[in-house]
Amino acid sequence: MPLARTNDSLLSDVIKIILAVILPPLGVFFEVGLTKHFWINIILTIFGFVPGIIHAVYIIATR
């Protein structure tokens, strides 16, 4: 019996984390859409690339 594909699958999280390392707001956008977390991540990425990555990975890992 094949496993059903879910939105929270491990593969999709890995892809979102890879996107978050390359361009942090993109990973957050795919996880939560245009919410306050997306805009916070844009501000953090402008102030410094590393804080944007940390925030993006945190958002993806906790959802």
N, C-alpha and C positions, 0 to 999 in steps of 0.2 A: 504494500500500500504506500504510494508516494506521499510525501509530506506536503501539506498545503502551504502555499506561499503566503506569508504575512508581511505587513508593512514594517514590523519590527524584527525582521530576519537579520541574522548576523551579517550576511553579505551586504545588505543595504546600509547597515551601520558602518561597515568598513569602508564602503565607497563614499559615504558622507564624511567620514573622518579624513579620508584622503583628500577630498575636495576642501575640507576645512583647513588642512595644512597648506594647500596651494592658494586658496582664496577663502579666508574665513567666513565672510558674509554669505557666500554661496552655499556652504555646508549648513549654516544656520537657516537660510531661506528654505532649503529642501526639507529641513526638519520641522520648522514651525511656521513658515510663511512670512507674511509681512506683519509681524507682531512687534511688540516693544523689544523683544530679544534681538530681532534682526537689526533694529536701529541702534541699539546699544552696541552690538557687535561692529557696526560700521564706524561708530565713534571710537571704539577701542582700537580698531584696525588703523584708523587715521592717526591716533596718538602713538601707536606702536604696533608693529606687526605681531609680536609675540603675545601681548595681552589679547589680541583678537583671536589668535589660535587657541589660547587657553580657554577663553570663554566659549568658543565654538565647540571644542571637544567636550567641555563640561555640559553644554546644552544637549549635544547629541547623546552623550553617555547617560544622562539622567532621564531621558524620555523614552 
